[in-house]
Amino acid sequence: MKTVGDISVRQFIQEYLIDDIGNIVKTHPYFAFLLMAVGIEFLGRCQSTNTWNDSQNSKNYFDDGLAVPPLCQYAKKYPCLYHQLRCGLAHAYRPGGIILSNKGGVGDISCDDFYADFIAACKNVLDDKAPKKVRNLDELFFAVTTTDDGTSTTATTTNNQVQQTK
């Protein structure tokens, strides 16, 4: 994490989804797939008016994120990508029914190509070119403050929930 302090949704997309995942693609492509799958869900949440912590609509958020060009090509080719990629990696740490590959590998989805499309989708969200109305990307996504005892308090502003972390 590079940012300590307030971070907007826009900054989060740039720093975490584009920059940090880009570094992971180079060294750990398999891990990058998991991060991109969850990142697609985040892009879908950027198009919602629900709170950030709404946990009841993950598939809808993933589908909304997958609708952002050029990721929409994967929705057409893999109609069950939510289960095959996002759920497979997030819940069992393995894809289901698709083969993931790193650069030059044999498989259904290449990490380098998928990341290039993921970046383009992130930029489409940043440029307000997503299929649905995008929430204010300059709103505060979270704030990080360090307390005297060394804990960090992370607070989202959309529903005022505070989570203590060490």
PyMOL commands that set and color helices and strands:
alter all, ss='L'
color gray80, all
select helices_A, chain A and resi 9-27+29-45+58-66+72-77+81-92+111-126
alter helices_A, ss='H'
color red, helices_A
select strands_A, chain A and resi 7-8+100-101+109-110+140-146+152-155+162-165
alter strands_A, ss='S'
color yellow, strands_A
deselect
rebuild
show_as cartoon
